[in-house]
Amino acid sequence: MNFKYFFLLFILTSCFNENKTIFGGKVLNTTSKYISIYKGDNKVDETSIDNLGYFEITLDSIKPGLYSFYHQPEFQHFILDKYDNLMIRLNTLDFDESLVYTGKGSSKNNFLMDVFLRNERDEFIINSNLDNSVTIFKKLIDSLYNNQYKFYKEFLINNNVSKTTNDIIESAILYPYLSKYHSYFIRNNLNENDQNYCLSDYKKKISFNNENLTHFKPYIDFIYLHIYNDVKNNNNFISLIDFNKLRLLKTDKMIQSSTVKSRVLRFHAIGFLLQREKDSTNNQFINIFNEVSKDKKLNLEIYNLYNEMK
């Protein structure tokens, strides 16, 4: 069966499943027997891939938003709306660069992939400029961000998107660049005036409580770096354990969303414990963590990791 024939069958199948959401496609050079769909940490569905690389998943009911599909050891984020009929084609030898979407819901996802790939290309340019002056670095970041946003505005001329999709795409554009700003601040010990100068055009766009992005790594990376930098700015001469306690307390105070808060606390805790195996201060850190975190499942995960580190 060739891809065009499979696509025709896929479209015909979609016509008889107008009230369902379908995700299917073809994987070249498979590295696993399965394709899985996740919403956050929850597995939505999983299916096997046939001998020719084809698969199809039909979902009766979904919540529109950001999903991930996994073909181990790789994964990719994608956007799914009710009644989408989305088909992918990818080659695992060049996973992200080869990934193409067709069918209903494809335009927003092809654009999202373009954003991810442009972010990857921009990262090399940004990293080579981390030691430049504030003025030069700001000019670079603002230019790259504005170019990405310009592409998105052009895309919207011929494509209507939902509020959720718009939120996801705008965030995929925004937060990687803000993370790079914070990396630059930390690396160069920038004072608060220079930091405010760099971020002045972005502050109204930032949210620390966007639950649609709880499992979107660029968003969590940004919050993680923002908190690290904020604590560092205001506490220069404290011990390492006190610094990390303050990061936990700052996370608790700054983030109101329980799901976003738990995700960021998890990043803090795992990063701290994995770098300090059998450290005598780990017990102090865990005590503060348990006071701050109200997520029992997360607390158990971190406590088990703590015990392994003893």
HELIX and SHEET records of a PDB file:
HELIX    1   1 PHE A    3  CYS A   15  1                                  13    
HELIX    2   2 THR A   92  ASP A   94  5                                   3    
HELIX    3   3 PHE A   95  SER A   98  1                                   4    
HELIX    4   4 SER A  106  ASN A  127  1                                  22    
HELIX    5   5 VAL A  134  ASN A  158  1                                  25    
HELIX    6   6 LYS A  163  ASN A  188  1                                  26    
HELIX    7   7 GLU A  192  LEU A  199  1                                   8    
HELIX    8   8 LYS A  203  LYS A  205  5                                   3    
HELIX    9   9 GLU A  211  LEU A  213  5                                   3    
HELIX   10  10 LYS A  217  ASN A  234  1                                  18    
HELIX   11  11 LEU A  240  MET A  254  1                                  15    
HELIX   12  12 SER A  258  LEU A  274  1                                  17    
HELIX   13  13 ASN A  282  VAL A  292  1                                  11    
HELIX   14  14 LYS A  296  MET A  309  1                                  14    
SHEET    1   A 4 TYR A  54  LEU A  59  0                                        
SHEET    2   A 4 THR A  21  LEU A  28 -1                                        
SHEET    3   A 4 ASN A  85  ASN A  91  1                                        
SHEET    4   A 4 VAL A 100  LYS A 104 -1                                        
SHEET    1   B 4 ASN A  42  SER A  48  0                                        
SHEET    2   B 4 TYR A  34  LYS A  39 -1                                        
SHEET    3   B 4 GLY A  65  HIS A  71 -1                                        
SHEET    4   B 4 GLU A  74  LEU A  80 -1                                        
END                                                                             
